[in-house]
Amino acid sequence: MNLTPIRYGVAYKSNTNIVAGTSEQVFAPGTNVNGVILWRAGGRSFNGTAPSAYNLAAHTAAPNSLTVGDVIAVADSSMSNAATIFETFLKFEAGAWGLLIPAGKGLYFNVAQSETSSLRQVLYTVL
C-alpha cells in the first residue's frame, strides 16, 4: 500500500467570532501570488439565538454574504440542544491532490448569523 501524506505548509487557527454580513480572512488575495493548495478545513459556529448557515469561500475581496465568491464548502451539520443554543459544523477534506485556489484569490469563512463562540482551522500550502 502506498500512502501519500498531506504536506501542508501553514496551519491556520482562530476562535474570533464573525459578525453577520462580514467574513474572517484565512489569507489575503494579495498574498496568493502563485496559488494555494487547500488540504483541509473545519470549524464550529455557535449562535445563542438562531440557527446559522456557515461556509468557506475563495474570492478577490472579503465576501459580505454566503453567496459571494467561490463557495468551497458549506456546513453539513447542525445541532440544537435547547431552544436558544445552536451550533453549526463545517468540514472539508480535499483528498490526496488537494484543491488549488487560483492566484489572486483569498480564503474566507462566512456566517449568516453573528457568532457568540467559534473555532476554525485550515491546513494549506502556499505555492
Secondary structure, DSSP 8 states (H G I E B T S, - for coil): --------SEEEEE-----TT-EEEEE-GGG-SS-EEEEEEEEEEEESSS---EEEEEESS--SSTTSSEEEEE--EEEEEETTEEEEEEEEE--SS-EEE-TT-EEEEEESS--SEEEEEEEEEE-
